[in-house]
């Protein structure tokens, strides 16, 4: 359904400038922005996907991935249609690249009601870029917070400062998802985005405003696995977010319009993980490689396994009541504790 947008500026001739993301689309009357879902209706910008969920699911928070925020939590995940990127390998292309608004009706009230009914502790906006439906997300978050639920974004980080300003006071955590380590040529060719500067600014500003930030980096083999680019990103994260920032290197698989490359070799991921550690990141992880030793959280002081993981599940919790390593008492920067009644959460689609 159409809903008045908050982030835009009126321009001469009935045009508007959308200020929700770093594209700053100038939209003539009757036209859409790059994301498909923000439309100029007679000089006023409207969000067409408000209250329309194209994907709804219960997930473990570790799937987002968030390894240092509310471990063992269940989150009610919501995605809509449209995106401000055109990733050639998007695994959610059927919704992110959809130009017609579709999905089930899901009002903010119903979203929170479902989250509580399904025993979720938080609400996640994911599957497509949530910045493009920020007005809907904020209304859901407002109700969720009243019910004691946390809220997080899984985002490409390609936000505007205006979006960060609006969102930061209400968001608890964010997973900022780089592609190809943010190399500019890769982004232009495979994503149709200019460069990483808006993403870097977004994650620094969100953290400055008190949002928990974790960084993910999807490693596309042959075209997005340059070691020196990864080194620059890891160094930036250490210098601007801190060495304790969770840094996830994700294995890529062929999808959508990029079916001619293999899955990311595990040896490539291990090599890049080593570079991240060389650059001083204390908590680097490999993702999408279930059973790998680099899924675990290791104590940076004594090297003991602090949290043992298998995919999205936690199999060992070796922290004391203050989240210190039981072996040496070094504090591990994880927000929250594993619930005493924790049961591994598997993906639970709604009927």
Secondary structure as UniProt FT lines:
FT   STRAND          3..4
FT   STRAND          8..10
FT   HELIX           12..14
FT   STRAND          16..18
FT   TURN            22..23
FT   STRAND          26..27
FT   TURN            29..30
FT   TURN            34..35
FT   STRAND          38..41
FT   TURN            42..43
FT   STRAND          44..47
FT   TURN            48..51
FT   STRAND          52..53
FT   STRAND          55..60
FT   HELIX           61..63
FT   TURN            64..65
FT   TURN            71..72
FT   STRAND          74..79
FT   TURN            88..89
FT   TURN            91..92
FT   HELIX           93..96
FT   STRAND          104..105
FT   HELIX           108..117
FT   TURN            118..119
FT   STRAND          122..125
FT   HELIX           130..133
FT   HELIX           134..146
FT   TURN            147..148
FT   STRAND          150..155
FT   HELIX           161..167
FT   HELIX           168..170
FT   STRAND          173..179
FT   HELIX           180..182
FT   HELIX           184..190
FT   HELIX           197..208
FT   TURN            209..210
FT   STRAND          212..220
FT   TURN            221..223
FT   HELIX           227..240
FT   TURN            243..244
FT   STRAND          246..251
FT   TURN            256..257
FT   HELIX           266..278
FT   TURN            279..280
FT   STRAND          283..287
FT   TURN            290..291
FT   HELIX           293..295
FT   STRAND          297..298
FT   TURN            300..302
FT   STRAND          305..310
FT   TURN            311..312
FT   STRAND          313..317
FT   TURN            321..322
FT   STRAND          324..325
FT   TURN            326..328
FT   TURN            340..341
FT   STRAND          348..349
//
